[in-house]
């Protein structure tokens, strides 16, 4: 699935502090877990619902971020809310570069499944042998 986005998303798993004011004027706040970051947006998960269109204040030390944002997307998933925020100011380019470098290093260090290195004929033979032996081939990885 391709994404038509102006800025690529980078995976990040940091803590984000969100504060906002309800329609009734009550102040709310929540800690969320960052899922991904782009130059002008953040994806995060939290356990409180914040309506689409709400203005929020975002603070994330790991992203050197302290700014306002607008909730552009909100969906409930697995007992939590996944939000898409449009930031009022861009994420620092040095932070994005560091995240990009870390993501590239993580992809390079990830184990490669044996199936990715073999032809389709080879993998079907492995599957037949492993299922005859009572094992699943899903756990086989190359170093």
BELVEN-V104704 format. One record per residue. N is the residue number from 1. RES is the residue in three letters. PHI is phi in whole degrees, -180 to 180 (999 if undefined). OMEGA is omega in whole degrees, -180 to 180 (999 if undefined). NEAR is the number of other C-alpha atoms within 8 Angstrom. Layout:
N/RES/PHI/OMEGA/NEAR
N/RES/PHI/OMEGA/NEAR
This chain:
1/UNK/999/180/2
2/UNK/-95/179/3
3/UNK/-114/175/4
4/UNK/-95/-177/4
5/UNK/-125/177/5
6/UNK/-71/-177/4
7/UNK/-132/-179/7
8/UNK/-68/176/7
9/UNK/-88/176/7
10/UNK/-120/179/11
11/UNK/-68/178/9
12/UNK/-155/-178/9
13/UNK/-124/179/8
14/UNK/-115/179/9
15/UNK/-86/179/11
16/UNK/-127/175/13
17/UNK/-99/-179/11
18/UNK/-120/172/12
19/UNK/-133/-178/11
20/UNK/-158/179/11
21/UNK/-115/180/11
22/UNK/-77/178/8
23/UNK/-60/179/5
24/UNK/-77/179/5
25/UNK/94/178/6
26/UNK/-75/176/7
27/UNK/-90/178/8
28/UNK/-126/174/8
29/UNK/-153/-179/8
30/UNK/-157/170/10
31/UNK/-96/179/9
32/UNK/-126/178/12
33/UNK/-110/178/11
34/UNK/-67/177/14
35/UNK/-106/179/12
36/UNK/-157/-176/12
37/UNK/-139/169/13
38/UNK/-132/-177/12
39/UNK/-59/-177/11
40/UNK/-123/-178/12
41/UNK/-155/179/11
42/UNK/-138/171/13
43/UNK/-104/-179/12
44/UNK/-146/177/13
45/UNK/-121/175/12
46/UNK/-151/-174/13
47/UNK/-99/175/9
48/UNK/-114/179/7
49/UNK/-85/174/6
50/UNK/-126/-175/7
51/UNK/-64/174/7
52/UNK/-59/-179/9
53/UNK/95/180/7
54/UNK/-70/172/9
55/UNK/-92/-179/10
56/UNK/-131/172/12
57/UNK/-105/-175/11
58/UNK/-118/174/13
59/UNK/-132/179/11
60/UNK/-145/-179/12
61/UNK/-61/-177/8
62/UNK/-66/179/7
63/UNK/-109/-176/8
64/UNK/52/-171/10
65/UNK/-122/175/10
66/UNK/-152/-175/8
67/UNK/-157/175/10
68/UNK/-91/179/11
69/UNK/-156/176/12
70/UNK/-119/176/13
71/UNK/-75/-179/16
72/UNK/-101/-177/10
73/UNK/-147/175/9
74/UNK/-148/179/12
75/UNK/-145/177/7
76/UNK/-88/-179/8
77/UNK/-152/176/7
78/UNK/54/176/4
79/UNK/78/179/6
80/UNK/-138/177/10
81/UNK/-108/176/13
82/UNK/-105/-177/13
83/UNK/-113/170/13
84/UNK/-114/-179/12
85/UNK/-110/170/12
86/UNK/-98/-175/11
87/UNK/-78/178/12
88/UNK/-76/175/9
89/UNK/-141/-177/7
90/UNK/-71/174/8
91/UNK/-69/-179/12
92/UNK/-55/-178/9
93/UNK/-61/178/7
94/UNK/-66/178/6
95/UNK/-66/179/10
96/UNK/-62/179/12
97/UNK/-63/179/8
98/UNK/-66/178/8
99/UNK/-64/179/11
100/UNK/-63/179/9
101/UNK/-65/179/8
102/UNK/-65/179/8
103/UNK/-66/178/10
104/UNK/-64/179/8
105/UNK/-66/180/8
106/UNK/-67/178/8
107/UNK/-66/-180/7
108/UNK/-67/-178/6
109/UNK/-88/-178/6
110/UNK/-67/178/6
111/UNK/-66/180/7
112/UNK/-98/178/9
113/UNK/-61/180/9
114/UNK/-56/-178/9
115/UNK/-60/-179/8
116/UNK/-72/-177/7
117/UNK/-99/-175/7
118/UNK/-110/176/8
119/UNK/-75/-180/8
120/UNK/-61/180/7
121/UNK/-63/180/6
122/UNK/-64/-177/8
123/UNK/-69/179/10
124/UNK/-67/177/8
125/UNK/-67/178/8
126/UNK/-63/-180/9
127/UNK/-60/-180/10
128/UNK/-63/-179/8
129/UNK/-65/-176/8
130/UNK/-68/-179/11
131/UNK/-74/174/10
132/UNK/-65/-179/7
133/UNK/-82/179/6
134/UNK/89/-180/6
135/UNK/-111/176/7
136/UNK/-97/-180/8
137/UNK/-80/-177/9
138/UNK/-65/-177/4
139/UNK/-94/-179/5
140/UNK/-82/178/7
141/UNK/-135/175/8
142/UNK/-94/177/7
143/UNK/-93/999/4
